[in-house]
Amino acid sequence: AVVSTQSTGQERVTSPYALQVLFSAIANSGDWASQENISDDFYKELKQYVPLFQTIIDTPKMQLELLNKIQEFCYDNINFLKTFQKIIFLLYNGNIIEEDSIIGWYYTHHSQKGQREFLAQMDKMVHWLENAEEEESDDDDDDEDEDDE
């Protein structure tokens, strides 16, 4: 068998690009894309794709890519501007984006596009995540103390 080394002209699709296309396709697929206020139907639709996102997003780097792609999409599509935090919370609850990725995005890894708006939306959630992490580590310390007795 002869193996051809010629290029087919097709480039490999990168994971960040696939994330962008997938999220954009979901966000633009319903009537909500033209509504001033995004309806709950959008979040129901997005929730159906959680298993697919789980198979694509397998590293913290990919989680940050998704956060930034959603941030940029919401910035570029004005009617989605106020939905960012709710989208991220849905993806967090779906175990697609972990607390460390959200906190890292918030402090250092966010896109410059609309950063003031999106950081403000995420203030309460990040504060809640940080406090939840502190409580977990306090609980772990308590467990260790009990073992010492």
Secondary structure, DSSP 8 states (H G I E B T S, - for coil): --------S-----HHHHHHHHHHHHHTSSGGGG-SS--HHHHHHHHHTHHHHHHH--SHHHHHHHHHHHHHHHHHSGGGGGGHHHHHHHHHHTTSS-HHHHHHIIIII--STTHHHHHHHHHHHHHHHHHHHHHHHHHHHHHHHHHH-
